[in-house]
Amino acid sequence: MTALVTPTRAHARPKLIVLSHLRWDFVTQRPQHLLTRAAKSFDVVFIEEPLWDEGLAPRAEDGIRPGGIRLIQPVLPHGTGPQAAAAFQRKLLDAVVNDASGSEIVLWYYTPMALSFSRHVAADVVIFDKMDELSAFANAPPLLVALEAELLARADVVFTGGASMHEAAVGRHDNLHCFPSSIDAAHFAKARTNVLADPADQAPVGRPRIGFFGVIDERMDIELVGAVAALRPDWNLVMIGPTAKIDPASLPRAANIFWLGSKRYDELPAYLQGWNIAWMPFAINAATRFISPTKTPEFLAAGLPVVSTPIRDVIRPYGAAGVVEIAATAAATVAAIEALMARPRKDWLAQVDAILAQGSWDRTWAAMRAEIWNLLTPDRLSTPANAAIKREELRV
C-alpha cells in the first residue's frame, strides 16, 4: 500500500489506530487483551463508534486507559445524520494520523462500518480482526455486508476469531490467519485458591450455584435459562453481565435466578470461586453460528466444570476432548450438571491444564505481531527504533 511518508523520515514507534464497534470500558474481551499487549511496542489509539447525547455540537472524549491506550469517544447530538457523523469522525481520525508524523500507520478494524470515514487513509498496514460475524447480530446495518467485502479487498491481513469463522472466510482473502479465543490463565486460576471473599451480592445465594458471565443479549437462550431454573428449583443460577440489545424485562424471573449485572474483569475470579458449575446457555441462531467464546477457557482456568449448548467452536476442541459437556435441552443440561457435580475433578483438571497450556493471549499477540512486522518493509524494520523494538519482542 502507499505509505503516508517517505522512507527517509525520522522513525518513532508505529501508531496502531483501532476502529471499533465495541466499547473499551464495557467488558474485557479480545480487543482489550490484545491491544494492551500491543501497547508495549505500538502507540495504540482506540476510536469507538459514536456516543449520542442531548448536546448541540459534536465533541470528543479523549483520555488514557491503563496500559497507555488512548481512547477517543466521539459524542454526537441525537439526530446527527450519517454524513455529518462520518465527517466528524473523519476529522478526529485525520487529527490522529497527522499527529503520527514520523511513524508508520497501522489501521486495525473491528468494524467495516468505519470505512465511511477512514477509507481515504493511506496506511502502511491495514488489519481486519474479524472477531464476530457482525452481519448476523441484531440490528446490523444494511450496508455491513458490502462494507465488509470492501474491507477484505483493502486489508493486508485478516485475523479470524475462531475456527468456524476462519473456515467461512477461506477464499475471501489470501493472507488469512485463525486466532481463536485465548486465555489469561493466571488471572482466572485465582478462583481455584479458595481464599477470595465471596462478593457481597453473591454471598446470600444458596448452593449449588450454576454460573454464567458475559454479555446478555440475543446470543443467550433465555427460555433455556428459565426452563432449567424450573426443573431444578433447588439450584441457584448466577447470571453476571450487562444486558444489551434485548429488553431486560424479557429475562426469566424466579426465586433461584440471580441477575447480578456487570462486574469488572478483576472481580470475576471471586465470583467464579463460589460456583459449582459454569454454564454457557447460548442460543443456537445466526448470531452464535461463528462464535468462539472466550469464556470457555476462562471457566476452565477457574477450575470449573462447564456445560454448554452445542456451539461448534466449543464442541471442538473442548467437547471432543471431554473437558466440556454439551447439552442442547433443559433436561439434557440438568443431567449433565448432575453428572459433573458427582465427578471427581483431579484427573479432569490435569487434562484441562494440559489443554490450556497450549495457548495464551501472550502467544496470540506474539503471532499477530509477527504478521504485522512481516508486512512492514525491510527499510522500515532496519531503522534503529523499530529494529530495537523487534529485537526486544523476539525475546518474548
Rosetta blueprint (number, residue, H / E / L):
1 M L
2 T L
3 A L
4 L L
5 V L
6 T L
7 P L
8 T L
9 R L
10 A L
11 H L
12 A L
13 R L
14 P L
15 K E
16 L E
17 I E
18 V E
19 L E
20 S E
21 H L
22 L L
23 R L
24 W L
25 D L
26 F L
27 V L
28 T L
29 Q L
30 R H
31 P H
32 Q H
33 H H
34 L H
35 L H
36 T H
37 R H
38 A H
39 A L
40 K L
41 S L
42 F L
43 D E
44 V E
45 V E
46 F E
47 I E
48 E E
49 E L
50 P L
51 L E
52 W E
53 D E
54 E L
55 G L
56 L L
57 A L
58 P L
59 R E
60 A E
61 E E
62 D E
63 G E
64 I E
65 R E
66 P L
67 G L
68 G L
69 I E
70 R E
71 L E
72 I E
73 Q E
74 P E
75 V E
76 L E
77 P E
78 H L
79 G L
80 T L
81 G L
82 P H
83 Q H
84 A H
85 A H
86 A H
87 A H
88 F H
89 Q H
90 R H
91 K H
92 L H
93 L H
94 D H
95 A H
96 V H
97 V H
98 N H
99 D L
100 A L
101 S L
102 G L
103 S L
104 E L
105 I E
106 V E
107 L E
108 W E
109 Y E
110 Y L
111 T L
112 P H
113 M H
114 A H
115 L H
116 S H
117 F H
118 S H
119 R L
120 H L
121 V L
122 A L
123 A L
124 D L
125 V E
126 V E
127 I E
128 F E
129 D E
130 K E
131 M L
132 D L
133 E L
134 L H
135 S H
136 A H
137 F L
138 A L
139 N L
140 A L
141 P L
142 P L
143 L L
144 L H
145 V H
146 A H
147 L H
148 E H
149 A H
150 E H
151 L H
152 L H
153 A H
154 R H
155 A L
156 D L
157 V E
158 V E
159 F E
160 T E
161 G L
162 G L
163 A H
164 S H
165 M H
166 H H
167 E H
168 A H
169 A H
170 V L
171 G L
172 R L
173 H L
174 D L
175 N L
176 L E
177 H E
178 C E
179 F L
180 P L
181 S L
182 S L
183 I L
184 D L
185 A H
186 A H
187 H H
188 F H
189 A H
190 K H
191 A H
192 R H
193 T L
194 N L
195 V L
196 L L
197 A L
198 D L
199 P L
200 A L
201 D L
202 Q L
203 A L
204 P L
205 V L
206 G L
207 R L
208 P L
209 R E
210 I E
211 G E
212 F E
213 F E
214 G L
215 V L
216 I E
217 D L
218 E L
219 R L
220 M E
221 D L
222 I H
223 E H
224 L H
225 V H
226 G H
227 A H
228 V H
229 A H
230 A H
231 L H
232 R L
233 P L
234 D L
235 W L
236 N E
237 L E
238 V E
239 M E
240 I E
241 G L
242 P L
243 T E
244 A L
245 K L
246 I L
247 D L
248 P H
249 A H
250 S H
251 L L
252 P L
253 R L
254 A L
255 A L
256 N L
257 I E
258 F E
259 W E
260 L E
261 G E
262 S L
263 K L
264 R L
265 Y H
266 D H
267 E H
268 L H
269 P H
270 A H
271 Y H
272 L H
273 Q H
274 G L
275 W L
276 N L
277 I E
278 A E
279 W E
280 M E
281 P L
282 F E
283 A L
284 I L
285 N L
286 A H
287 A H
288 T H
289 R L
290 F L
291 I L
292 S L
293 P L
294 T L
295 K H
296 T H
297 P H
298 E H
299 F H
300 L H
301 A H
302 A L
303 G L
304 L L
305 P L
306 V E
307 V E
308 S E
309 T L
310 P L
311 I L
312 R H
313 D H
314 V H
315 I H
316 R H
317 P H
318 Y H
319 G H
320 A H
321 A H
322 G L
323 V L
324 V E
325 E E
326 I E
327 A L
328 A L
329 T L
330 A H
331 A H
332 A H
333 T H
334 V H
335 A H
336 A H
337 I H
338 E H
339 A H
340 L H
341 M H
342 A H
343 R L
344 P L
345 R L
346 K H
347 D H
348 W H
349 L H
350 A H
351 Q H
352 V H
353 D H
354 A H
355 I H
356 L H
357 A L
358 Q L
359 G L
360 S L
361 W H
362 D H
363 R H
364 T H
365 W H
366 A H
367 A H
368 M H
369 R H
370 A H
371 E H
372 I H
373 W H
374 N H
375 L H
376 L L
377 T L
378 P H
379 D H
380 R H
381 L H
382 S L
383 T L
384 P H
385 A H
386 N H
387 A H
388 A H
389 I H
390 K H
391 R H
392 E H
393 E H
394 L H
395 R L
396 V L
